[in-house]
Amino acid sequence: MLALSRASSRPQRRRAVSVGSLLRVVLEHGPLPRSTMARLTGLSPASVTGHTAELLSLGLLTELPEATAANGMGRPFLPVDLDTSVGIVAGIHYAIPHATVALLDIRGRVLAERRIPHGDAGADHIIERSADTLARLLYEHPCGDRLLGIGIATGGWVDRDHGTIVEHPMLGWRQVPAGAVFARRFGVPALVDSHSRALVRAEQLFGHPRSRESVLAVFVGNVVDAAFALGGQVQHGPRFQAGSIAHLPVAGSAEPCSCGRSGCLQATVSERRLVETAYRAGLIAEPSIFELVDVAAAGDPDARELFRRRAEVVGRAIAPIADLLNPDLVLLVDPGLARLPDCLATLRAELARHSATVTDPERSVLMSSFMTAPLAMAGGAVMLDALYTDPFTVLAFAAAS
């Protein structure tokens, strides 16, 4: 079983929606009395009591000691909060040079993380090595025997329903059944999605409150892609290809692209392109984006100029997308921008200059909340999204496996 099956009947779907909303309210506002949970979710007191009892029995919620209102008025109550001891999730991310394997708690906090270079290995060996690394992490971690599920994220074209990486041109992967491999080995649900879509859900669950209405996330790494959520719903597109911006044309760029054309956004601004330019110019001793960011952050003017020019191109490229979607927030996932505030200012200015709707970029164009560990969070958020959408299905799947 590659993906969690959807509730098949209308009552089951209503129940999943109600329970998920209850759990997310506790995540955001807890600890809470049941009366406040009812007010915030719009559920009846009876529904809140019943669903809370079920979540308590599953170990996702815990009752705290009896409390009273801050003003001392009213009857004492038993607040409930998330119980992070219920278990952990694993997050796997496949980038171009390496895989990231991580463990996270149900609040989205990264507990452990490892990075494994790909070298010249193919997809099968890369996935096997990352599974081996996950097994070691679970063995070493005190909560390793309480794995609730595995989230797998990457760039390219990802079919979430079938747990398949359909196509990742830069890795040379086609039709890779990553979800099935991890589910068979670890006996828990294993879900796969785009890293940009996963980071949007991470932001909505654990990050900036304004992202819960509408958000455009732009991922600028070796892969350049985007994701957007409107009305709180992440958009996937009919074939899970929403957010494909890699081949947007960039005026004035003649950089050859793997698609056979030239001047595409990804070919022009990707980390690979930036690192190659810096390495040829002698700015870095090794072709590493981490070294290049360090050199630029230390003040090297040529390295900083590379990031500044890239920020201009990205700002211009996403301006029409921001105008089309008009999101509350534009979120950026870019390690260079996270370390170079002047380049972030350049991108904001360029975006505002070419946009009719972005009038206050300092407020509406922000860095992702997870720049300390974006790849670990992307993988983990795939499973955490499922947990907070339909916790009973996730835990029932894990218990039955």
Secondary structure, DSSP 4 states (H G I P E B T S, - for coil): --SPPPP-SHHHHHHHHHHHHHHHHHHHH-SB-HHHHHHHH---HHHHHHHHHHHHHHTSEEEPPPB--TTS-S--B--EEE-GGG-EEEEEEE-SSEEEEEEE-TT--EEEEEEEE-TT--HHHHHHHHHHHHHHHHHHSTTTT-EEEEEEEESSEEETTTTEEEEETTTTEEEE-HHHHHHHHHSS-EEEEEHHHHHHHHHHHHS-GGGGTEEEEEEESSSEEEEEEETTEE---TTS-TT--TT-B-TT---B-TTS-BSBHHHHH-HHHHHHHHHHTTS-SSS-HHHHHHHHHTT-HHHHHHHHHHHHHHHHHHHHHHHHH--SEEEEE-HHHHH-HHHHHHHHHHHHHH-SS---HHHHEEE-TTTTSHHHHHHHHHHHHHHHH-HHHHHHHHHH-
